[in-house]
């Protein structure tokens, strides 16, 4: 059958029109997807000077916990492409000056950002010089690395290249270690393939229980490597992401807790914390008197006598009562969903809950390094076991390996804001357990990272 040219042309035009419509829809989808992932990037511009108004060329300007960074030109000016979404931290850092941090709102691109940096204090310089002269790194370096870089498998290939720039000061009365630095730390993470520049604002390590509290700002740069190296880095990044708090925050925001492998339950902390405290008293006596106890029979009885000697008979009676308490009475709630613990507004999720939450990630068992850490000094200790869900809540647990879990609570009862990319915008959330051990520099990823 012949087709007239006019008819053929009409058919061709209709096909083209349909194709164009399809392409427009596809392009719109792609743009929305890219905008969502990139959080609608915009340009920030500004100027950096000293207190006298003199330009500071070569100043580092970056969005914290991202790969977005630049440096000022000879006049102190900068232009930086930044992900939108608001509530980002813009960090300005120059050697010899105190870093400044400014929260960036969605309309920041419409104004010129001005920064005036003041010199690093002589007191801070003196602390670092004195610490270096005393070779404090030799004494405190291992404790700092464990608390800051971490003890995961990834930490073995994560190094601080300018560690000599870190100064330490220890308060014997408070048993608190403070770390200071007047220049950005340079981290090379060969496990994940990142060079990380870190402005350490403060670092406090409470040495009796190894609790750490620090504030820092990070700029990520991807390392260069061959195809095999890039493949290994991506595999490791996926592993780090799977166990990360960023993964949980994104799953919570998207209301996909169950799909992503999370089980969240509410429980009361009071009795559990008290039993943990008492359990630790007995554990500490075992550790402190290990040499004395190794040749003794009836070790448990000997430990009890040591506790009575140090704390008194009345305290011992209370401790025994607490250890014997049937903690099955401390019930976990049923698994919770996003609306049970948060409220969503445009571009923001407010995490708000009473008591405490237990978050269990049920797709991967705990890493070997965490299992060793969790059990190494806790053998033969009575364990806190919460009934109702088959999960133990105390971090002092014995074999077998468990799904990694974390306890969390709001320190001041203040809700925590979470963004779509998983960014948590304030520090009112206290974490205890797996994430307290895992969320260190060696496992940290920029917020641009997505495993797919």
ZIHU-V652360 format. One record per helix or strand. SS is the DSSP state (a for helix, b for strand). FROM is the first residue (numbers start at 1). LEN is the number of residues. Records with the same first field share a line. If there is no record, write none. Layout:
SS = FROM-LEN, FROM-LEN
This chain:
a = 5-34, 108-3, 122-12, 136-13, 153-5, 163-3, 227-16, 245-9, 270-19, 290-4, 299-13, 313-12, 327-3, 338-4, 368-8, 434-5, 441-3
b = 42-9, 55-1, 60-4, 66-1, 69-3, 77-6, 88-6, 97-1, 100-5, 112-6, 119-1, 158-3, 166-6, 176-6, 185-5, 194-13, 211-12, 262-6, 342-4, 348-4, 356-10, 385-1, 392-1, 403-8, 416-3, 424-1, 429-5
